[in-house]
Amino acid sequence: MITPNPIIGTGIHAIGGVSAASCYMPFEKVRRWPWEIFWIVQALFAWLIMPLLIGYFTVPDLFAVLSESPASAFWPALILGAVYGFGGLSFGYAIRNIGYSLTYTISIGISAVLGTIVPLMIHGTLIEQFTRTGGGLVLTGMIISIVGVALCGKAGFMKEKFLALKAGNLKLHFHMKKGLLLTIIAGTLSAVWGISLEMGNPISEIAAQHGASYFEGNAKLIVSSLGCLLTNLTWFTIVTVKNGSIKKLFRIGDTGRQHYINNFGLSALAGTMWYMQFFFYGLGHVKMGSFMFASWVLHMSMLIFFSYIIGVIMKEWREVNRRTYVSLIVALLVLTGSFILMSYGSYMGELANGTGP
């Protein structure tokens, strides 16, 4: 029997947020490999190797659980996972057009809202969840978190503009129409991943019946991840075969033995860290009790929060002016307040249900 504890659940979501915010940092150390090859290796670890490996050791009778999964849960989770795979592609191209800060802000904001609201609408529980005890606090926290994400994006944009002007680049070259379209697509498809996980809940329930307990979410994660892998592997295999870069993956001599080992290890690490965000997401999700629906917006907000914290630690903000830095601090404080409010609202709701700690 799993005892809900939204406070602990929020803390676990924070661990997942750290992993999500830092999962692509290893790419900065990859040398002599095109980005597409890095992506293929990290994709194999993120969406195939790690889900199967962790799933095997944490879900009893894993393959029996998957075989018992109802088609009404398995196929929607798989297909929606595949649809999400296009979101990552759109995200990468959007950054090239309108920059990191605007892309992250808009896409995460869209994802946080849609990934939370749409599953509630599908299940017909939207009004019910927000009008119950604690629901109003959770809703308020969600709205504040979106405001915090927007403020982070504003601070990030201010940083990019200030540093560009300081470097003598007096004009920021953005392809706004194309970039905004790609960002909206990326944010919408990112939300689809949350919906995919939600549609896979019956698979988790079967895993729980087999004794998976807190790790029940690892079963449905395999299905969603497989869909995402199929999309990415197909796309990048075609791209790398077409441009000839696929040879880098199979010819160690083209890169150099040491560089090859380093590149493969760093790419594998990136994929593993991407997976671990949702490993902890699953653990935090079950601890949220009847307020599991708040998990997605919590995860998205934590991702933004810790990505900016990491930026500060890495001294990416040390050369900005005082106004920009103050804007960042205010944004992070707003996000922190939203986490506390959502956690407290969920906690009060569980106490009212008699299922809290």
BELSULVEN-V226804 format. One record per residue. N is the residue number from 1. RES is the residue in three letters. OMEGA is omega in whole degrees, 0 to 359 (* if undefined). NEAR is the number of other ideal C-beta (glycine too) atoms within 8 Angstrom. D_FIRST is the distance of its C-alpha to the first C-alpha in whole Angstrom. Layout:
BEGIN
[[N | RES | OMEGA | NEAR | D_FIRST] [N | RES | OMEGA | NEAR | D_FIRST]]
END
This chain:
BEGIN
[[1 | MET | 180 | 2 | 0] [2 | ILE | 178 | 7 | 4] [3 | THR | 181 | 6 | 6] [4 | PRO | 174 | 13 | 10] [5 | ASN | 185 | 12 | 13] [6 | PRO | 179 | 16 | 16] [7 | ILE | 176 | 9 | 18] [8 | ILE | 179 | 8 | 16] [9 | GLY | 178 | 18 | 16] [10 | THR | 178 | 15 | 20] [11 | GLY | 179 | 9 | 20] [12 | ILE | 175 | 12 | 19] [13 | HIS | 179 | 15 | 21] [14 | ALA | 177 | 11 | 24] [15 | ILE | 176 | 10 | 23] [16 | GLY | 178 | 17 | 23] [17 | GLY | 177 | 15 | 26] [18 | VAL | 180 | 10 | 28] [19 | SER | 180 | 13 | 28] [20 | ALA | 184 | 14 | 29] [21 | ALA | 186 | 14 | 32] [22 | SER | 189 | 11 | 33] [23 | CYS | 181 | 12 | 33] [24 | TYR | 177 | 7 | 36] [25 | MET | 179 | 8 | 38] [26 | PRO | 181 | 12 | 39] [27 | PHE | 182 | 11 | 41] [28 | GLU | 182 | 5 | 43] [29 | LYS | 180 | 7 | 44] [30 | VAL | 182 | 11 | 45] [31 | ARG | 174 | 7 | 48] [32 | ARG | 174 | 7 | 51] [33 | TRP | 173 | 12 | 48] [34 | PRO | 183 | 9 | 48] [35 | TRP | 183 | 7 | 45] [36 | GLU | 180 | 11 | 44] [37 | ILE | 173 | 15 | 44] [38 | PHE | 184 | 15 | 41] [39 | TRP | 180 | 10 | 39] [40 | ILE | 182 | 14 | 39] [41 | VAL | 180 | 14 | 38] [42 | GLN | 178 | 13 | 35] [43 | ALA | 179 | 15 | 34] [44 | LEU | 180 | 12 | 34] [45 | PHE | 183 | 16 | 32] [46 | ALA | 191 | 13 | 30] [47 | TRP | 177 | 13 | 29] [48 | LEU | 187 | 12 | 29] [49 | ILE | 183 | 8 | 29] [50 | MET | 178 | 12 | 26] [51 | PRO | 179 | 14 | 24] [52 | LEU | 182 | 9 | 25] [53 | LEU | 180 | 8 | 25] [54 | ILE | 179 | 11 | 22] [55 | GLY | 181 | 13 | 20] [56 | TYR | 184 | 8 | 21] [57 | PHE | 183 | 5 | 20] [58 | THR | 181 | 8 | 16] [59 | VAL | 178 | 14 | 16] [60 | PRO | 178 | 6 | 16] [61 | ASP | 187 | 7 | 19] [62 | LEU | 185 | 11 | 20] [63 | PHE | 173 | 6 | 23] [64 | ALA | 178 | 8 | 21] [65 | VAL | 181 | 15 | 19] [66 | LEU | 180 | 12 | 22] [67 | SER | 179 | 6 | 24] [68 | GLU | 183 | 6 | 22] [69 | SER | 180 | 13 | 21] [70 | PRO | 180 | 6 | 23] [71 | ALA | 181 | 6 | 27] [72 | SER | 177 | 7 | 26] [73 | ALA | 186 | 14 | 23] [74 | PHE | 186 | 13 | 25] [75 | TRP | 175 | 8 | 28] [76 | PRO | 179 | 11 | 28] [77 | ALA | 180 | 17 | 26] [78 | LEU | 183 | 12 | 28] [79 | ILE | 179 | 9 | 31] [80 | LEU | 174 | 15 | 30] [81 | GLY | 178 | 16 | 29] [82 | ALA | 178 | 11 | 33] [83 | VAL | 178 | 13 | 34] [84 | TYR | 182 | 17 | 32] [85 | GLY | 178 | 15 | 34] [86 | PHE | 180 | 10 | 38] [87 | GLY | 179 | 16 | 36] [88 | GLY | 178 | 10 | 37] [89 | LEU | 180 | 10 | 40] [90 | SER | 181 | 13 | 41] [91 | PHE | 181 | 14 | 40] [92 | GLY | 180 | 8 | 42] [93 | TYR | 179 | 9 | 45] [94 | ALA | 180 | 14 | 44] [95 | ILE | 181 | 10 | 44] [96 | ARG | 185 | 6 | 48] [97 | ASN | 183 | 11 | 49] [98 | ILE | 175 | 12 | 48] [99 | GLY | 185 | 11 | 46] [100 | TYR | 189 | 8 | 43] [101 | SER | 180 | 13 | 42] [102 | LEU | 180 | 13 | 43] [103 | THR | 181 | 15 | 41] [104 | TYR | 184 | 13 | 38] [105 | THR | 184 | 16 | 38] [106 | ILE | 184 | 13 | 39] [107 | SER | 180 | 15 | 37] [108 | ILE | 177 | 15 | 34] [109 | GLY | 178 | 13 | 34] [110 | ILE | 182 | 13 | 35] [111 | SER | 182 | 15 | 32] [112 | ALA | 181 | 17 | 29] [113 | VAL | 183 | 11 | 31] [114 | LEU | 182 | 13 | 31] [115 | GLY | 178 | 17 | 27] [116 | THR | 187 | 14 | 26] [117 | ILE | 185 | 9 | 28] [118 | VAL | 178 | 10 | 28] [119 | PRO | 178 | 13 | 25] [120 | LEU | 178 | 11 | 25] [121 | MET | 179 | 8 | 28] [122 | ILE | 182 | 8 | 27] [123 | HIS | 179 | 6 | 24] [124 | GLY | 184 | 5 | 26] [125 | THR | 186 | 8 | 24] [126 | LEU | 182 | 9 | 27] [127 | ILE | 182 | 6 | 28] [128 | GLU | 184 | 7 | 25] [129 | GLN | 185 | 12 | 23] [130 | PHE | 179 | 10 | 26] [131 | THR | 179 | 7 | 27] [132 | ARG | 179 | 9 | 24] [133 | THR | 180 | 7 | 23] [134 | GLY | 183 | 15 | 23] [135 | GLY | 179 | 12 | 24] [136 | GLY | 177 | 9 | 28] [137 | LEU | 179 | 12 | 27] [138 | VAL | 179 | 17 | 25] [139 | LEU | 178 | 10 | 28] [140 | THR | 178 | 10 | 30] [141 | GLY | 179 | 16 | 28] [142 | MET | 180 | 14 | 28] [143 | ILE | 179 | 8 | 32] [144 | ILE | 180 | 12 | 33] [145 | SER | 177 | 16 | 31] [146 | ILE | 176 | 12 | 34] [147 | VAL | 179 | 10 | 36] [148 | GLY | 177 | 17 | 35] [149 | VAL | 179 | 16 | 35] [150 | ALA | 179 | 10 | 39] [151 | LEU | 175 | 12 | 40] [152 | CYS | 179 | 18 | 39] [153 | GLY | 178 | 14 | 41] [154 | LYS | 179 | 11 | 44] [155 | ALA | 179 | 14 | 44] [156 | GLY | 179 | 15 | 44] [157 | PHE | 177 | 12 | 47] [158 | MET | 180 | 12 | 49] [159 | LYS | 182 | 14 | 48] [160 | GLU | 180 | 12 | 49] [161 | LYS | 181 | 9 | 52] [162 | PHE | 181 | 11 | 53] [163 | LEU | 178 | 10 | 53] [164 | ALA | 179 | 10 | 55] [165 | LEU | 180 | 9 | 58] [166 | LYS | 180 | 7 | 58] [167 | ALA | 178 | 6 | 58] [168 | GLY | 176 | 5 | 61] [169 | ASN | 190 | 7 | 59] [170 | LEU | 182 | 5 | 60] [171 | LYS | 177 | 4 | 59] [172 | LEU | 184 | 8 | 55] [173 | HIS | 179 | 4 | 56] [174 | PHE | 172 | 8 | 53] [175 | HIS | 195 | 8 | 53] [176 | MET | 184 | 8 | 51] [177 | LYS | 180 | 6 | 51] [178 | LYS | 181 | 8 | 50] [179 | GLY | 180 | 16 | 47] [180 | LEU | 178 | 10 | 46] [181 | LEU | 180 | 8 | 45] [182 | LEU | 180 | 13 | 44] [183 | THR | 178 | 16 | 41] [184 | ILE | 177 | 11 | 40] [185 | ILE | 181 | 11 | 40] [186 | ALA | 181 | 15 | 38] [187 | GLY | 179 | 16 | 36] [188 | THR | 181 | 12 | 35] [189 | LEU | 174 | 13 | 34] [190 | SER | 177 | 16 | 32] [191 | ALA | 179 | 16 | 30] [192 | VAL | 177 | 13 | 30] [193 | TRP | 177 | 15 | 27] [194 | GLY | 178 | 14 | 25] [195 | ILE | 177 | 14 | 25] [196 | SER | 179 | 16 | 25] [197 | LEU | 179 | 14 | 22] [198 | GLU | 180 | 9 | 21] [199 | MET | 180 | 11 | 22] [200 | GLY | 182 | 17 | 20] [201 | ASN | 177 | 10 | 17] [202 | PRO | 177 | 10 | 17] [203 | ILE | 177 | 16 | 17] [204 | SER | 180 | 13 | 14] [205 | GLU | 177 | 9 | 12] [206 | ILE | 177 | 12 | 14] [207 | ALA | 179 | 16 | 13] [208 | ALA | 178 | 10 | 10] [209 | GLN | 178 | 6 | 11] [210 | HIS | 175 | 11 | 13] [211 | GLY | 182 | 6 | 10] [212 | ALA | 178 | 15 | 11] [213 | SER | 184 | 7 | 7] [214 | TYR | 184 | 8 | 9] [215 | PHE | 184 | 11 | 12] [216 | GLU | 182 | 14 | 12] [217 | GLY | 181 | 14 | 15] [218 | ASN | 180 | 16 | 17] [219 | ALA | 181 | 19 | 18] [220 | LYS | 180 | 15 | 19] [221 | LEU | 178 | 15 | 21] [222 | ILE | 183 | 13 | 23] [223 | VAL | 179 | 16 | 25] [224 | SER | 181 | 17 | 26] [225 | SER | 180 | 14 | 27] [226 | LEU | 177 | 13 | 29] [227 | GLY | 179 | 18 | 31] [228 | CYS | 180 | 15 | 32] [229 | LEU | 182 | 13 | 33] [230 | LEU | 179 | 10 | 35] [231 | THR | 184 | 13 | 37] [232 | ASN | 182 | 15 | 37] [233 | LEU | 178 | 11 | 39] [234 | THR | 183 | 8 | 41] [235 | TRP | 186 | 10 | 42] [236 | PHE | 173 | 12 | 43] [237 | THR | 178 | 10 | 44] [238 | ILE | 182 | 8 | 47] [239 | VAL | 184 | 9 | 48] [240 | THR | 175 | 15 | 48] [241 | VAL | 181 | 8 | 50] [242 | LYS | 181 | 6 | 52] [243 | ASN | 175 | 8 | 53] [244 | GLY | 183 | 7 | 53] [245 | SER | 180 | 9 | 51] [246 | ILE | 181 | 10 | 48] [247 | LYS | 179 | 8 | 51] [248 | LYS | 182 | 12 | 49] [249 | LEU | 186 | 9 | 46] [250 | PHE | 179 | 5 | 48] [251 | ARG | 182 | 8 | 51] [252 | ILE | 183 | 7 | 50] [253 | GLY | 181 | 6 | 54] [254 | ASP | 183 | 6 | 54] [255 | THR | 188 | 11 | 52] [256 | GLY | 187 | 8 | 53] [257 | ARG | 184 | 7 | 50] [258 | GLN | 178 | 6 | 49] [259 | HIS | 180 | 11 | 48] [260 | TYR | 180 | 10 | 47] [261 | ILE | 179 | 8 | 44] [262 | ASN | 181 | 11 | 44] [263 | ASN | 181 | 16 | 43] [264 | PHE | 180 | 9 | 41] [265 | GLY | 179 | 8 | 39] [266 | LEU | 179 | 13 | 39] [267 | SER | 177 | 17 | 38] [268 | ALA | 178 | 11 | 35] [269 | LEU | 179 | 9 | 34] [270 | ALA | 179 | 17 | 34] [271 | GLY | 179 | 17 | 32] [272 | THR | 180 | 11 | 29] [273 | MET | 177 | 12 | 29] [274 | TRP | 180 | 15 | 29] [275 | TYR | 186 | 15 | 26] [276 | MET | 177 | 12 | 24] [277 | GLN | 182 | 15 | 24] [278 | PHE | 168 | 11 | 22] [279 | PHE | 179 | 12 | 20] [280 | PHE | 175 | 13 | 19] [281 | TYR | 180 | 13 | 19] [282 | GLY | 179 | 13 | 16] [283 | LEU | 179 | 12 | 14] [284 | GLY | 182 | 18 | 15] [285 | HIS | 183 | 11 | 15] [286 | VAL | 179 | 12 | 11] [287 | LYS | 180 | 14 | 11] [288 | MET | 177 | 15 | 14] [289 | GLY | 182 | 15 | 12] [290 | SER | 178 | 9 | 14] [291 | PHE | 178 | 14 | 17] [292 | MET | 183 | 9 | 16] [293 | PHE | 180 | 10 | 20] [294 | ALA | 185 | 14 | 21] [295 | SER | 186 | 13 | 20] [296 | TRP | 180 | 13 | 23] [297 | VAL | 175 | 15 | 26] [298 | LEU | 182 | 14 | 24] [299 | HIS | 181 | 15 | 24] [300 | MET | 180 | 13 | 28] [301 | SER | 177 | 17 | 29] [302 | MET | 179 | 16 | 28] [303 | LEU | 179 | 13 | 30] [304 | ILE | 183 | 16 | 33] [305 | PHE | 185 | 16 | 32] [306 | PHE | 176 | 14 | 32] [307 | SER | 178 | 12 | 35] [308 | TYR | 176 | 14 | 37] [309 | ILE | 178 | 10 | 36] [310 | ILE | 178 | 11 | 37] [311 | GLY | 178 | 9 | 40] [312 | VAL | 180 | 10 | 41] [313 | ILE | 179 | 6 | 40] [314 | MET | 176 | 6 | 42] [315 | LYS | 178 | 6 | 45] [316 | GLU | 184 | 7 | 45] [317 | TRP | 188 | 11 | 46] [318 | ARG | 183 | 5 | 48] [319 | GLU | 181 | 5 | 51] [320 | VAL | 179 | 10 | 51] [321 | ASN | 185 | 6 | 52] [322 | ARG | 181 | 5 | 51] [323 | ARG | 180 | 7 | 50] [324 | THR | 182 | 13 | 48] [325 | TYR | 178 | 10 | 46] [326 | VAL | 178 | 8 | 46] [327 | SER | 178 | 12 | 44] [328 | LEU | 181 | 15 | 42] [329 | ILE | 178 | 8 | 41] [330 | VAL | 180 | 9 | 40] [331 | ALA | 180 | 14 | 38] [332 | LEU | 177 | 13 | 36] [333 | LEU | 177 | 8 | 36] [334 | VAL | 178 | 12 | 35] [335 | LEU | 179 | 15 | 32] [336 | THR | 178 | 9 | 31] [337 | GLY | 180 | 10 | 31] [338 | SER | 178 | 15 | 29] [339 | PHE | 181 | 16 | 26] [340 | ILE | 182 | 9 | 26] [341 | LEU | 179 | 13 | 26] [342 | MET | 179 | 17 | 24] [343 | SER | 181 | 13 | 21] [344 | TYR | 178 | 10 | 22] [345 | GLY | 178 | 17 | 23] [346 | SER | 179 | 17 | 19] [347 | TYR | 180 | 13 | 18] [348 | MET | 178 | 11 | 20] [349 | GLY | 179 | 17 | 19] [350 | GLU | 176 | 17 | 15] [351 | LEU | 180 | 8 | 17] [352 | ALA | 179 | 9 | 19] [353 | ASN | 183 | 10 | 16] [354 | GLY | 182 | 5 | 14] [355 | THR | 182 | 8 | 11] [356 | GLY | 182 | 11 | 13] [357 | PRO | * | 6 | 13]]
END
